[in-house]
Amino acid sequence: MDIEDYELERAIEKKNLIDENNKIIRTAKAQWLSNFKDGKIKLTTVKDLKDLIEIEMHLKNMK
């Protein structure tokens, strides 16, 4: 295997990992939203909302 094949293989593995992580994140977000709508989770302060937004931004930057 030459260096180009190796780099291509690594890029494909990275893309697959990102795709898998995105599926997990989407599933977790859907569950969180369901819990939020059902009143099981409450945003009680501005800091709660700020933390949620920062987490979302962090996850989007991981791509």
C-alpha positions as a Markdown table, in Angstrom:
| # | Residue | x | y | z |
|---|---|---|---|---|
| 1 | Met | 0.0 | 0.0 | 0.0 |
| 2 | Asp | 1.5 | 3.3 | -1.0 |
| 3 | Ile | 1.1 | 6.6 | 0.9 |
| 4 | Glu | -1.8 | 7.8 | -1.2 |
| 5 | Asp | -3.8 | 4.7 | -0.6 |
| 6 | Tyr | -3.0 | 4.9 | 3.1 |
| 7 | Glu | -4.1 | 8.6 | 3.2 |
| 8 | Leu | -7.3 | 7.8 | 1.3 |
| 9 | Glu | -8.1 | 4.9 | 3.6 |
| 10 | Arg | -7.6 | 7.2 | 6.7 |
| 11 | Ala | -9.8 | 9.9 | 5.2 |
| 12 | Ile | -12.6 | 7.3 | 4.6 |
| 13 | Glu | -12.3 | 6.0 | 8.1 |
| 14 | Lys | -12.5 | 9.6 | 9.5 |
| 15 | Lys | -15.6 | 10.3 | 7.4 |
| 16 | Asn | -17.2 | 7.1 | 8.6 |
| 17 | Leu | -16.5 | 8.0 | 12.2 |
| 18 | Ile | -17.9 | 11.5 | 11.7 |
| 19 | Asp | -21.0 | 10.0 | 10.1 |
| 20 | Glu | -21.5 | 7.6 | 13.0 |
| 21 | Asn | -21.0 | 10.3 | 15.6 |
| 22 | Asn | -23.5 | 12.5 | 13.8 |
| 23 | Lys | -26.1 | 9.7 | 14.0 |
| 24 | Ile | -25.5 | 9.3 | 17.7 |
| 25 | Ile | -25.8 | 13.1 | 18.2 |
| 26 | Arg | -29.0 | 13.3 | 16.2 |
| 27 | Thr | -30.5 | 10.5 | 18.2 |
| 28 | Ala | -29.5 | 12.1 | 21.5 |
| 29 | Lys | -30.8 | 15.5 | 20.4 |
| 30 | Ala | -34.2 | 13.9 | 19.5 |
| 31 | Gln | -34.4 | 12.2 | 22.9 |
| 32 | Trp | -33.4 | 15.4 | 24.7 |
| 33 | Leu | -36.1 | 17.3 | 22.7 |
| 34 | Ser | -38.7 | 14.7 | 23.6 |
| 35 | Asn | -37.8 | 14.9 | 27.2 |
| 36 | Phe | -37.8 | 18.8 | 27.1 |
| 37 | Lys | -41.3 | 18.8 | 25.4 |
| 38 | Asp | -42.6 | 16.3 | 28.1 |
| 39 | Gly | -41.4 | 18.6 | 30.8 |
| 40 | Lys | -38.7 | 16.2 | 32.1 |
| 41 | Ile | -36.0 | 18.7 | 31.3 |
| 42 | Lys | -36.4 | 22.4 | 32.1 |
| 43 | Leu | -34.3 | 25.4 | 31.1 |
| 44 | Thr | -34.6 | 27.6 | 34.3 |
| 45 | Thr | -31.9 | 30.2 | 33.7 |
| 46 | Val | -30.3 | 32.1 | 30.9 |
| 47 | Lys | -27.1 | 30.1 | 31.7 |
| 48 | Asp | -28.9 | 26.8 | 30.9 |
| 49 | Leu | -29.8 | 28.1 | 27.5 |
| 50 | Lys | -26.3 | 29.5 | 27.0 |
| 51 | Asp | -24.7 | 26.2 | 27.9 |
| 52 | Leu | -27.0 | 24.3 | 25.5 |
| 53 | Ile | -26.1 | 26.7 | 22.7 |
| 54 | Glu | -22.4 | 26.4 | 23.4 |
| 55 | Ile | -22.6 | 22.6 | 23.4 |
| 56 | Glu | -24.4 | 22.6 | 20.0 |
| 57 | Met | -21.8 | 24.9 | 18.6 |
| 58 | His | -19.0 | 22.7 | 19.9 |
| 59 | Leu | -20.5 | 19.6 | 18.4 |
| 60 | Lys | -20.9 | 21.3 | 15.0 |
| 61 | Asn | -17.3 | 22.4 | 15.0 |
| 62 | Met | -16.1 | 18.8 | 15.5 |
| 63 | Lys | -17.0 | 17.9 | 11.9 |
